Amino acid sequence: MSTLLAYHNDPAIKRTYLARVRAHRKADQIIHGTYWENGKGCAVGCTIHSGSHAAYETELGIPRILAKLEDRLFEGMANGESVYFPERFISSIQVGVYLSNVWNQFAYWLLRIKSMA
C-alpha cells in the first residue's frame, strides 16, 4: 500500500472538496441518516457523493478509518451546528500531511480518558 498524503499533496483537491461541502451546506443538503441520495447526504455523502469510506483514500488521500470517525461523530451530533462539521473536518486537515497514525493516537487518547473516568 502506498503512503497516503492528505489531498494527495495537492491544494486544488482540498479546495474542490471544501467548496463542495460548503455548497451542500448552503443548499441545506447535509442531513443525518443517509449517505447520499437525491443530492442530499451526511458528512461523508456530501463530501464524496457516495457512502464509500474507502473513497476518502482514493479521492482525498485520507485514511478510511478517519472517514468512519467523521461519519460517527457527525451522526452523533444534534441538528444545527452539525451541518458545519464536514467543512470543519476538511478545513482542519493540512495538505500533504501523513494521517495514518492519527487513528492510533486518537484511540490511545480515548482509552486513557475512559480509564481515568
N, C-alpha and C positions, 0 to 999 in steps of 0.2 A: 504494500500500500504506500502511495506517495504521501509526502508530508503536506498537510493542508495548511495554507496560509489564508487568513481571513480575506474575503473578497478576492481570492487568488492574486493578492497583492496589486489590485487594480482599483483605484479610487472611483472609476466610472461605474464599476459594478455596485459599489456601495451607494453611490448617488442614484442609480437606477432603482434599486430596491427600496431605498428610503423614500424616493418620490412616489413609488407605487403604494406603499403603506400609508403615506400621508394622503394621497388621493382617495384611498378607500375610507380613511377616517373622515375626511371632509364630505364624502358622499354618504356617510352613515352606513357603511357596508361591513364594518367589523362587528361580528356577533359571536356569542358563545354557542357551543354545542354543535357546530357544523364546520367541517374543514373547509370545503369550497363547493358552493352550489349557487347557481343563478347569480353570479357576480358578487356574492357575499361569503364571508367566512371568518374563521377565528384568526388569531395572530399568525399561525403557520400558514393557513389557507390564503390569507390576504398577502402574504409575503411571496409564496411560490405558486399560488393558484392551483394547489392540489393538497392532498393530505400525506404526501410522501416526505417523511422526515429525512430520508436519505438524499433528497434533492437539495437540502441545505449544503451537503458536501459538494455535489457537482455544480450547483449554481452559485453558491456563496462562499465556498471554502470554509464552512463552519461545520464542525462535527455534529452528526445527527443526534448525539446524546444531548447537546445543547439545544437543539430544536425541540427535543422532547421535554427538556426542562422549561423552555419558554412556553410550550404548549400547556404544561401542567400549571405553571404559575399563572398564566393568563386565565385558564379555565377556573382557577380558584379565586379570582378577583371578582369583586362586585361590578355590576354595570356602572358606567360613568367614566371614571378615570381609566378603566381597563382599555378603552379604545386608544389611549396614548401609548400603551405598553409596547406594541410592535415597533413604533418609532424609537422609543427609548432603548429598546433592545438592540436594534440595528445601529443606532447612533453611538451606543456605548462601546462598540467593538471597533478598534482601530484597524485600518487597512494594513494587511501584511503580517499581523501578529499570529503566532503559533498558539492555538487554543486547545490542543489535545490534552493538556494537563489540567485544564480548568475544572472539568468534572471531578477529577480526583481530589483537587483542592477543596471544592465545594462540599463533596461528600465527607471529607475529613472534618471540615468546619462544622457541618451539620451533626455529625456523630459526637463531636466534642461538646457542642451546645446541648444536645439531648442528654449527654451523660452528666452535665452539670446541673440539670434541672431536678 
